[in-house]
């Protein structure tokens, strides 16, 4: 059963609001509430993105990366820096 894009969007907006509240109240990017709300936000975005594509064949212009993906980008940055040393 596919997810209704409108319902998924509503959950995404609520996840953004929850993330904002967690960031505002803790002011610590490593606080458990911030980390948890970031995960919820990423999951809500993935659900919305999938629902939108399933219903209408449309992609959002965003991608969500996890920490492992971020490490891959850091390695690419290191390689690029090595190229400029020549």
DATAUR-V865047 format. One record per residue. N is the residue number from 1. SS is DSSP state (hx for helix, st for strand, lp for the rest). PSI is psi as a letter, one per 20 degrees, with the letter a starting at -180 (none if undefined). Layout:
{{N & SS & PSI} {N & SS & PSI}}
This chain:
{{1 & lp & p} {2 & lp & q} {3 & lp & p} {4 & lp & p} {5 & hx & h} {6 & hx & g} {7 & hx & h} {8 & hx & h} {9 & hx & g} {10 & hx & g} {11 & hx & h} {12 & hx & g} {13 & hx & g} {14 & hx & h} {15 & hx & h} {16 & hx & g} {17 & hx & g} {18 & hx & g} {19 & hx & g} {20 & hx & g} {21 & hx & g} {22 & hx & g} {23 & hx & g} {24 & hx & g} {25 & hx & h} {26 & hx & h} {27 & lp & k} {28 & lp & o} {29 & lp & i} {30 & lp & j} {31 & lp & q} {32 & hx & h} {33 & hx & h} {34 & hx & g} {35 & hx & g} {36 & hx & g} {37 & hx & h} {38 & hx & g} {39 & hx & g} {40 & hx & g} {41 & hx & g} {42 & hx & g} {43 & hx & g} {44 & hx & h} {45 & hx & g} {46 & hx & g} {47 & hx & g} {48 & hx & g} {49 & hx & g} {50 & hx & g} {51 & hx & g} {52 & hx & g} {53 & hx & g} {54 & hx & g} {55 & hx & h} {56 & hx & i} {57 & lp & k} {58 & lp & p} {59 & lp & q} {60 & lp & q} {61 & lp & k} {62 & lp & q} {63 & lp & q} {64 & lp & p} {65 & lp & q} {66 & lp & a} {67 & hx & h} {68 & hx & g} {69 & hx & h} {70 & hx & h} {71 & hx & h} {72 & hx & g} {73 & hx & h} {74 & hx & h} {75 & hx & h} {76 & hx & h} {77 & hx & g} {78 & hx & g} {79 & hx & g} {80 & hx & h} {81 & hx & h} {82 & hx & h} {83 & hx & h} {84 & hx & i} {85 & lp & i} {86 & lp & none}}
